[in-house]
Amino acid sequence: MSAPYADDTSPAVEVSAAETAFMTVTEPTAARRPVGVAGAAPARPPLALAPLIALSLGYFLVMLDVTVVTVAVPDIRASLGAGPSGLQWIVDGYSTLFAGLLLLGGGLGDRLGHRRTFLAGLAVFTVASVGCGLAGTTAALVAGRLAQGAGAAFLVPASLALLQVTYPERAVRARAIALWGAVASLAFGAGPVVGGLLVAGLDWRAVFWLNLPVGALAMLLTVRHLPAGTREPAARRMDPVGQVLAVVGLLALAGGINEAGPAGWGSPLVLGTLAVGAMALAAFVAVERHLEASVRTRPDGRAPLLRLSLFRTRAFGATTLIGLLISFGYYGMLFLSTLYFQQERGYDALATGLALVPSVCMGLVAAPLFGRAATRTGPYVPMAAGLLLGAAGFLGWLLAGPGTPYWVLLFALIATGLGQTVTALAAMAAIIESAPADGAGVASAVFNVARQVGSAVGVALFGTFAATSGRLTDGLHLSAALAAAAFLAGGLLALGARRRGDAVRPAAPRP
């Protein structure tokens, strides 16, 4: 099996990987020149596409199935006779189990190997899609959706960790993350349109059969173009108590937040579920702190699933919080903007999906912008710029009313979509840079957990504002102001993390 980026060395100019990394980190852009070519413009490092396509296809499946099922709900109800509770689990069960198992998936990837975990996640997701397509009852379809969420929880952290290993150079990795994120953004935005076309042309089962060829192609490319790697046997035993507490705590937290929308925040079920989640996560933190403290005194002891010392790194802690804030603001407002177009403007599902295209498909624009900026400045400058742009876009929603022309809202749609996507790409790059090599899976899982929690809280809270306000637009305006505040707070965090990083970054050692 050939190396995935064996062609990265130019025959004309031989530069070691260490020298390239040193020049990338320490030299100003204007001063960089290829070795031995006086006055020449810097050569753009090549990007190996085959492994990137494999990783992107896996993430494409995960993001597509977040939204593609929503338009099939009426047909599923008619076909299977599903009730309101069953339909809610068909839609939300996927994201609930995805959030609940992310830390476990990241930890298994760090321990067993990210390529192996990525392939296992792809296999589970693809087989679960077959089960969904063949489901003859509501219970069978719910079980299939839960299994899809489990597969997604294994493959997403592994995908980010494999990006770190496959593209070690910062400039190349920035371009890889940009394209990887653009594919995910396209999948998320295209979900309702693709689902609508498949349901109209075939039936609701087609939205699940679509995953089979994509999953098979992703597995084939992964086996052929991503190296298996070597992994030393783990010197420490696993952390089963931490794994159980993390799964219980995150499942209860995600389930409680999802139930808060329809049942209300004061519902005994919601309060009880959130209490169980909070207690389990508090116990998880105590267990992980104890295990991390015992690492030095007990070499043969158990390794913590999550090293809490990661949060002492300003870049990691701030970027994780930024991930929560952008998902809180953007996806909460995306939910309300969908209600606005359907209930206030009378759009049908397809027209609503098309109206949101300028926002949800901004990955195609954000990817090249982020790739160029991050290569020159690192992730925090585009991150801060995206957050400020998104905040301005949310303020544009204050103009929304029952008869507001669509073109008046275009700035709000474009600015929020572009700002959120640039920020998300930059945050993922920052997480990868700040993660230790042996903990990249858990680090990316923590970031994705923060995003899932932020999205669930945003949808539930903003939905409550819309339901309890006198008019939908009143709740929309209040939510837009809160989303803008969240993005502004994220912008301040990004600027602070950049200043801190500039102050403490040590000089790279010369080879």
GUMARGU-227106 format. One line per 4 residues: their letters; for each residue x, y, z of C-alpha. Coordinates in Angstrom, 2 decimals. Each point is the difference from the previous one (the first is absolute). Example, Ala and Ser with C-alpha at 12.3 -4.5 7.8 and 13.67 -1.06 7.14 Angstrom:
<atoms>
as = 12.30/-4.50/7.80 ~ 1.37/3.44/-0.66
</atoms>
This chain:
<atoms>
msap = 0.00/0.00/0.00 ~ 1.46/3.34/-0.99 ~ 0.17/2.93/2.37 ~ -2.94/2.39/-0.38
yadd = 2.19/2.97/-0.74 ~ 3.05/-1.63/-1.55 ~ 0.10/2.56/-2.79 ~ 0.29/3.01/2.30
tspa = 3.78/0.39/-0.54 ~ 0.98/2.09/-2.98 ~ 2.90/-1.50/-2.02 ~ 1.39/3.44/-0.78
vevs = 0.30/1.31/3.55 ~ 0.63/-2.44/2.83 ~ -1.18/1.30/3.37 ~ -0.38/-2.17/3.09
aaet = -3.31/-0.16/1.80 ~ 1.57/1.54/3.09 ~ 1.42/2.89/-2.00 ~ -3.35/0.59/-1.68
afmt = -1.83/-0.01/3.32 ~ 2.58/2.36/1.49 ~ -0.30/2.46/-2.89 ~ -3.80/-0.15/0.13
vtep = -0.15/0.83/3.71 ~ 2.83/2.48/0.44 ~ 0.53/1.94/-3.22 ~ -2.22/2.87/-1.24
taar = -1.89/-0.76/-3.16 ~ 1.83/2.60/-2.04 ~ 3.38/-1.40/1.07 ~ -0.63/-3.64/-0.91
rpvg = 1.79/-1.26/-3.11 ~ 0.65/-3.54/-1.19 ~ 3.49/-1.18/0.86 ~ 2.42/0.49/-2.86
vaga = -2.27/2.19/-2.13 ~ 0.95/3.59/0.61 ~ -2.83/2.50/-0.27 ~ -2.55/-2.56/-1.10
apar = -3.58/0.10/1.27 ~ -0.86/-2.60/2.65 ~ -1.11/-3.35/-1.45 ~ -3.46/-1.08/1.04
ppla = 0.20/-3.38/1.75 ~ -1.99/-2.73/-1.78 ~ -3.10/-1.49/1.56 ~ -0.59/-3.76/-0.11
lapl = -3.65/-0.31/-1.05 ~ -0.80/-3.71/0.35 ~ 0.18/-0.18/3.82 ~ -1.80/3.35/0.25
ials = -2.86/-1.31/-2.16 ~ -0.30/-3.07/2.23 ~ -0.18/2.08/3.19 ~ -2.35/2.54/-1.58
lgyf = -2.45/-2.66/-1.18 ~ -0.30/-1.36/3.54 ~ -0.78/3.45/1.40 ~ -2.32/0.62/-2.97
lvml = -2.15/-2.95/1.10 ~ -0.19/1.23/3.59 ~ -1.05/3.53/-0.93 ~ -2.38/-1.06/-2.77
dvtv = -1.99/-2.21/2.35 ~ -0.47/2.84/2.48 ~ -2.37/1.77/-2.41 ~ -0.95/-2.38/-2.82
vtva = -2.53/-1.91/2.12 ~ -2.02/3.04/1.07 ~ -1.82/0.38/-3.33 ~ -0.85/-3.72/-0.02
vpdi = -1.89/0.16/3.32 ~ -3.53/0.30/-1.52 ~ 0.59/-3.02/-2.26 ~ 1.51/-2.02/2.86
rasl = -3.04/0.78/2.15 ~ -2.37/-1.15/-2.73 ~ 2.01/-3.12/-0.84 ~ 0.78/-1.28/3.51
gagp = -2.84/1.59/1.96 ~ 2.53/1.72/2.28 ~ -1.34/2.18/2.80 ~ 1.46/3.35/1.18
sglq = 2.38/-1.64/2.49 ~ 1.26/-2.49/-2.57 ~ 0.56/2.72/-2.59 ~ 1.94/2.07/2.53
wivd = 2.32/-2.92/0.71 ~ 0.45/-0.64/-3.72 ~ 1.20/3.59/-0.45 ~ 1.73/0.72/3.34
gyst = 1.14/-3.46/1.09 ~ 2.83/0.15/-2.54 ~ 1.50/3.21/1.38 ~ -0.63/-1.07/3.62
lfag = 2.02/-3.22/-0.26 ~ 2.61/1.77/-2.13 ~ 0.62/2.53/2.78 ~ -0.12/-2.64/2.73
llll = 2.65/-2.28/-1.50 ~ 2.45/2.59/-1.37 ~ 2.42/-0.16/2.93 ~ -0.04/-3.79/-0.05
gggl = 0.67/0.01/-3.75 ~ 2.86/2.46/0.34 ~ 1.57/-1.97/2.84 ~ -0.20/-3.29/-1.91
gdrl = 1.63/1.66/-3.00 ~ 2.93/1.23/2.10 ~ 0.42/-3.47/1.49 ~ -0.75/-2.37/-2.90
ghrr = 0.98/2.12/-2.98 ~ -1.91/2.71/-1.84 ~ -0.07/-1.76/-3.38 ~ -1.48/-3.14/1.56
tfla = -2.57/2.04/1.93 ~ -0.89/2.05/-3.09 ~ -0.60/-3.17/-2.03 ~ -2.05/-1.52/2.82
glav = -2.13/3.13/0.21 ~ -0.54/0.00/-3.77 ~ -0.99/-3.68/0.07 ~ -2.47/0.51/2.86
ftva = -1.49/3.07/-1.68 ~ -0.39/-1.75/-3.37 ~ -1.52/-3.19/1.44 ~ -2.34/2.11/2.15
svgc = -1.11/1.82/-3.16 ~ -0.94/-3.37/-1.49 ~ -2.05/-0.70/3.12 ~ -1.75/3.36/-0.35
glag = -0.77/-0.64/-3.65 ~ -1.51/-3.42/0.81 ~ -1.86/1.10/3.15 ~ -3.58/-1.18/0.10
ttaa = -0.93/1.48/3.38 ~ 0.64/3.23/1.86 ~ 2.07/-1.83/2.62 ~ 2.26/-1.49/-2.68
lvag = 0.55/3.39/-1.60 ~ 0.78/1.61/3.37 ~ 2.51/-2.79/0.72 ~ 1.64/0.59/-3.37
rlaq = 0.26/3.73/0.62 ~ 1.56/-0.61/3.43 ~ 2.55/-2.33/-1.61 ~ 0.77/2.70/-2.59
gaga = 0.71/2.41/2.86 ~ 2.35/-2.52/1.60 ~ 1.92/-0.44/-3.26 ~ 0.25/3.76/-0.43
aflv = 1.38/0.37/3.54 ~ 2.89/-2.34/-0.89 ~ 0.87/1.36/-3.42 ~ -0.12/3.78/0.59
pasl = 2.73/0.28/2.70 ~ 2.12/-2.48/-1.94 ~ -0.43/2.06/-3.16 ~ 1.38/3.14/1.64
allq = 2.88/-1.93/1.58 ~ 0.87/-1.56/-3.37 ~ 0.14/3.47/-1.55 ~ 2.63/0.90/2.59
vtyp = 2.12/-3.06/-0.82 ~ -0.45/0.00/-3.77 ~ 0.71/3.72/-0.49 ~ 2.68/0.96/2.55
erav = 1.02/3.24/-1.73 ~ -2.08/2.95/1.18 ~ -0.58/1.54/-3.44 ~ -1.04/-3.29/-1.59
rara = -2.17/-0.90/3.00 ~ -1.81/3.35/-0.21 ~ -0.95/-0.70/-3.60 ~ -1.04/-3.55/0.86
ialw = -2.23/1.16/2.86 ~ -1.52/2.66/-2.26 ~ -1.01/-2.56/-2.63 ~ -1.11/-2.53/2.64
gava = -2.20/2.62/1.65 ~ -1.37/1.21/-3.34 ~ -1.21/-3.51/-0.81 ~ -1.71/-0.22/3.40
slaf = -1.62/3.41/-0.45 ~ -1.26/-0.99/-3.45 ~ -1.43/-3.25/1.40 ~ -1.78/1.79/2.85
gagp = -1.47/2.63/-2.30 ~ -0.93/-2.41/-2.76 ~ -1.70/-2.46/2.37 ~ -3.55/1.42/-0.24
vvgg = 0.24/0.46/-3.78 ~ 1.47/-3.47/-0.61 ~ -2.55/-1.54/2.37 ~ -2.86/1.79/-1.72
llva = 1.10/-1.18/-3.45 ~ 0.47/-3.61/1.14 ~ -3.34/-0.12/1.79 ~ -1.80/1.58/-2.96
gldw = 1.69/-2.20/-2.62 ~ 0.19/-3.29/1.95 ~ -1.06/-0.33/3.64 ~ 1.27/0.76/3.50
ravf = 2.21/-3.09/0.12 ~ 2.17/1.46/-2.75 ~ 1.48/2.56/2.41 ~ 1.64/-2.94/1.81
wlnl = 0.95/-2.08/-3.07 ~ 2.01/3.01/-1.20 ~ 2.49/-0.64/2.82 ~ 1.02/-3.45/-1.30
pvga = 2.10/0.98/-3.06 ~ 1.49/3.00/1.83 ~ 0.95/-2.09/3.02 ~ 1.46/-2.78/-2.16
laml = 2.11/2.47/-1.99 ~ 1.25/1.64/3.20 ~ 1.07/-3.38/1.42 ~ 1.74/-0.99/-3.23
ltvr = 1.97/3.27/-0.16 ~ 0.87/-0.25/3.69 ~ 1.41/-3.52/-0.36 ~ 1.99/0.91/-3.12
hlpa = 1.29/3.48/0.81 ~ 0.14/0.49/3.79 ~ 2.93/-1.83/1.63 ~ -0.79/-2.49/2.73
gtre = 2.83/1.40/2.11 ~ 1.64/-1.65/2.97 ~ -1.16/0.31/3.56 ~ 1.89/-1.08/3.10
paar = -2.01/-2.17/2.41 ~ -1.65/2.21/2.59 ~ 2.07/0.11/3.18 ~ -3.01/0.90/2.11
rmdp = -3.34/-1.66/0.45 ~ -3.23/1.53/-1.26 ~ -2.32/2.21/2.05 ~ -3.35/-1.88/0.00
vgqv = -1.51/2.07/2.83 ~ 0.78/3.24/-1.82 ~ -1.37/-1.39/-3.27 ~ -3.29/-1.05/1.60
lavv = -0.40/3.31/1.84 ~ 0.76/1.99/-3.17 ~ -2.54/-1.96/-2.05 ~ -2.73/0.23/2.67
glla = 0.66/3.68/0.69 ~ 0.10/1.10/-3.64 ~ -3.00/-2.12/-1.01 ~ -2.06/1.38/2.88
lagg = 1.11/3.57/-0.72 ~ -0.74/-0.24/-3.73 ~ -3.30/-1.81/0.57 ~ -1.15/2.49/2.64
inea = 0.77/2.99/-2.20 ~ -1.76/-1.58/-3.00 ~ -3.10/-0.65/2.14 ~ 0.00/3.57/1.37
gpag = -1.40/1.39/-3.25 ~ -3.25/-2.00/-0.20 ~ -0.41/-0.77/3.74 ~ 1.16/3.32/1.49
wgsp = 2.99/0.77/2.20 ~ -2.06/-0.53/3.16 ~ -1.14/-3.50/-0.92 ~ 0.87/-2.59/2.69
lvlg = 1.37/-2.29/-2.71 ~ 2.29/2.74/-1.32 ~ 1.17/1.09/3.44 ~ 0.59/-3.59/1.12
tlav = 1.93/-0.89/-3.14 ~ 2.16/3.13/0.20 ~ 0.68/-0.71/3.69 ~ 1.16/-3.53/-0.81
gama = 2.24/1.38/-2.73 ~ 1.49/2.66/2.27 ~ 0.73/-2.51/2.78 ~ 1.57/-2.50/-2.40
laaf = 2.21/2.67/-1.59 ~ 1.05/1.33/3.41 ~ 0.99/-3.52/1.01 ~ 1.82/-0.38/-3.33
vave = 2.07/3.13/0.68 ~ 0.89/-1.29/3.49 ~ 1.07/-3.39/-1.36 ~ 2.07/1.50/-2.81
rhle = 1.72/2.46/2.36 ~ 0.91/-2.86/2.35 ~ 1.33/-2.21/-2.80 ~ 2.05/2.81/-1.52
asvr = 1.52/0.82/3.41 ~ 0.98/-3.65/0.51 ~ 1.82/-0.29/-3.34 ~ 3.40/0.91/1.49
trpd = -0.24/-2.27/3.04 ~ -1.57/-3.08/-1.68 ~ 1.64/-0.76/-3.37 ~ -2.18/-3.10/-0.43
grap = -3.25/1.71/1.03 ~ -2.95/0.99/-2.13 ~ 0.31/2.81/-2.54 ~ -2.74/2.67/0.19
llrl = -2.38/0.16/-2.93 ~ 0.33/3.82/0.03 ~ 3.01/1.84/1.35 ~ -1.53/3.05/1.64
slfr = 3.37/1.78/-0.23 ~ -0.86/0.56/-3.68 ~ -2.31/2.80/1.12 ~ 2.93/1.84/1.60
traf = 1.23/0.67/-3.51 ~ -1.51/3.35/-0.93 ~ -0.38/-0.94/-3.65 ~ -1.85/-3.25/0.71
gatt = -2.31/1.35/2.69 ~ -0.88/3.18/-1.89 ~ -0.54/-1.78/-3.31 ~ -2.25/-2.61/1.60
ligl = -2.15/2.75/1.50 ~ -0.09/1.78/-3.37 ~ -1.28/-3.23/-1.56 ~ -2.86/-0.03/2.49
lisf = -0.81/3.68/-0.60 ~ -0.11/-0.17/-3.79 ~ -2.25/-3.07/0.00 ~ -2.23/1.58/2.63
gyyg = -0.49/3.16/-2.05 ~ -0.01/-1.33/-3.54 ~ -2.05/-3.18/0.30 ~ -2.43/1.59/2.43
mlfl = -0.62/2.78/-2.53 ~ -0.09/-2.46/-2.90 ~ -2.87/-1.77/1.77 ~ -1.88/3.28/0.51
stly = 0.65/1.25/-3.52 ~ -1.55/-3.24/-1.30 ~ -3.10/0.68/2.11 ~ -0.02/3.62/-1.18
fqqe = -0.05/-0.90/-3.70 ~ -2.63/-2.72/0.47 ~ -2.35/1.58/2.56 ~ 0.39/3.73/-0.67
rgyd = 0.64/-0.10/-3.75 ~ -1.97/-3.13/-0.94 ~ 2.88/-1.77/-1.79 ~ -0.21/-3.78/-0.48
alat = 2.87/-2.33/0.95 ~ 1.80/0.22/-3.36 ~ -0.36/3.79/-0.26 ~ 1.31/0.34/3.57
glal = 3.01/-2.15/-0.81 ~ 0.77/2.12/-3.06 ~ -0.43/3.22/2.00 ~ 2.63/-1.22/2.49
vpsv = 2.53/-1.01/-2.69 ~ 1.94/3.33/0.23 ~ 0.70/-0.84/3.64 ~ 0.46/-3.76/0.17
cmgl = 2.14/-0.33/-3.15 ~ 2.57/2.64/0.90 ~ 2.63/-2.72/0.45 ~ 0.73/0.25/-3.72
vaap = 1.07/3.63/0.53 ~ 1.44/-0.37/3.50 ~ 2.38/-2.84/-0.86 ~ 2.32/1.90/-2.39
lfgr = -0.14/3.14/2.16 ~ 1.00/-1.93/3.11 ~ 2.68/-2.00/-1.82 ~ 1.77/3.13/-1.22
aatr = -0.33/1.94/3.26 ~ 1.01/-2.83/2.34 ~ 3.12/-0.74/-2.01 ~ 1.23/3.54/0.67
tgpy = -1.37/0.85/3.44 ~ -0.93/-3.23/1.75 ~ -3.56/-0.87/1.04 ~ -0.85/2.80/2.46
vpma = -0.13/2.97/-2.38 ~ -2.58/-1.60/-2.35 ~ -1.78/-1.34/3.08 ~ -0.41/3.47/1.50
agll = -0.99/1.48/-3.38 ~ -2.64/-2.69/-0.52 ~ -1.46/0.57/3.46 ~ -0.27/3.76/-0.49
lgaa = -1.57/-0.46/-3.44 ~ -2.49/-2.48/1.42 ~ -0.93/2.38/2.83 ~ -0.75/2.73/-2.55
gflg = -2.08/-2.46/-2.02 ~ -2.16/-0.96/2.99 ~ -0.76/3.67/0.60 ~ -1.30/0.06/-3.58
wlla = -2.81/-2.34/1.12 ~ -1.40/2.88/2.09 ~ -1.44/1.29/-3.29 ~ -2.11/-3.13/-0.49
gpgt = -3.75/0.51/0.09 ~ -3.12/-1.61/-1.50 ~ 0.41/1.83/-3.30 ~ 3.76/0.64/-0.20
pywv = 1.27/-0.51/-3.57 ~ 2.32/-2.98/-0.35 ~ 2.88/2.07/-1.38 ~ 0.09/2.04/3.22
llfa = 0.89/-3.20/1.89 ~ 2.73/-1.09/-2.40 ~ 2.75/1.73/1.98 ~ -1.11/-1.75/3.19
liat = -0.10/-3.39/-1.73 ~ 3.35/0.37/-1.77 ~ 1.89/1.62/2.89 ~ -1.14/-2.53/2.61
glgq = 0.68/-2.98/-2.27 ~ 3.41/1.25/-1.11 ~ 0.99/1.11/3.50 ~ -1.03/-3.26/1.62
tvta = 1.74/-2.17/-2.59 ~ 3.28/1.94/0.04 ~ -0.02/-0.10/3.79 ~ -0.73/-3.73/0.11
laam = 2.82/-0.77/-2.43 ~ 2.42/2.17/1.95 ~ -1.05/-1.53/3.30 ~ 0.55/-3.52/-1.29
aaii = 3.47/0.99/-1.19 ~ 0.78/1.53/3.40 ~ -1.21/-3.13/1.83 ~ 2.20/-2.22/-2.17
esap = 3.02/2.27/0.59 ~ -0.49/0.10/3.77 ~ -0.74/-3.73/0.46 ~ 2.77/-2.37/1.10
adga = 0.89/-2.70/-2.51 ~ -1.22/-2.78/2.31 ~ -3.23/1.79/0.90 ~ -1.22/1.42/-3.31
gvas = -3.08/-2.22/-0.06 ~ -1.26/1.03/3.43 ~ 0.87/3.66/-0.67 ~ -2.05/0.06/-3.21
avfn = -2.79/-1.88/1.81 ~ -0.13/2.65/2.74 ~ -0.29/2.71/-2.65 ~ -2.82/-1.85/-1.76
varq = -1.80/-0.61/3.30 ~ 0.14/3.74/0.68 ~ -1.50/0.68/-3.42 ~ -2.77/-2.56/0.48
vgsa = -0.91/1.41/3.41 ~ 0.04/3.57/-1.33 ~ -2.26/-0.93/-2.90 ~ -2.49/-1.86/2.22
vgva = -0.16/2.85/2.53 ~ -0.39/2.61/-2.73 ~ -2.85/-1.84/-1.72 ~ -1.81/-0.72/3.27
lfgt = 0.46/3.50/1.48 ~ -0.77/1.96/-3.15 ~ -2.99/-2.25/-0.64 ~ -1.25/0.87/3.49
faat = 0.37/3.72/-0.78 ~ -2.04/-0.43/-3.18 ~ -2.74/-1.99/1.76 ~ -0.36/2.35/2.98
sgrl = 0.25/3.34/-1.81 ~ -3.08/1.76/-1.25 ~ 1.16/-0.32/-3.59 ~ 2.53/-2.26/-1.66
tdgl = 1.98/3.01/-1.18 ~ 0.35/1.24/3.60 ~ 1.64/-3.27/0.96 ~ 2.08/0.17/-3.17
hlsa = 1.32/3.46/0.85 ~ 0.85/-0.94/3.58 ~ 1.78/-3.14/-1.19 ~ 1.91/1.95/-2.67
alaa = 1.30/2.44/2.62 ~ 1.07/-2.88/2.24 ~ 1.72/-1.76/-2.91 ~ 1.86/3.20/-0.88
aafl = 1.16/0.32/3.62 ~ 1.23/-3.62/-0.06 ~ 2.03/0.64/-3.17 ~ 1.44/3.23/1.41
aggl = 1.07/-1.84/3.16 ~ 1.61/-2.63/-2.21 ~ 1.85/2.71/-1.93 ~ 1.50/1.34/3.22
lalg = 1.07/-3.51/0.99 ~ 1.65/-0.55/-3.39 ~ 1.93/3.26/0.21 ~ 1.09/-0.81/3.55
arrr = 1.13/-3.50/-1.01 ~ 1.99/1.43/-2.90 ~ 1.78/2.55/2.20 ~ 0.71/-2.65/2.60
gdav = 1.30/-2.39/-2.64 ~ 2.32/2.65/-1.45 ~ 1.34/0.76/3.47 ~ 0.72/-3.54/1.13
rpaa = 0.85/-1.83/-3.25 ~ 3.58/-1.21/0.33 ~ 2.42/0.32/-2.85 ~ 0.08/-3.15/-2.12
prp = 3.24/-1.94/0.46 ~ 2.24/-0.19/-3.02 ~ 0.58/-3.46/-1.39
</atoms>
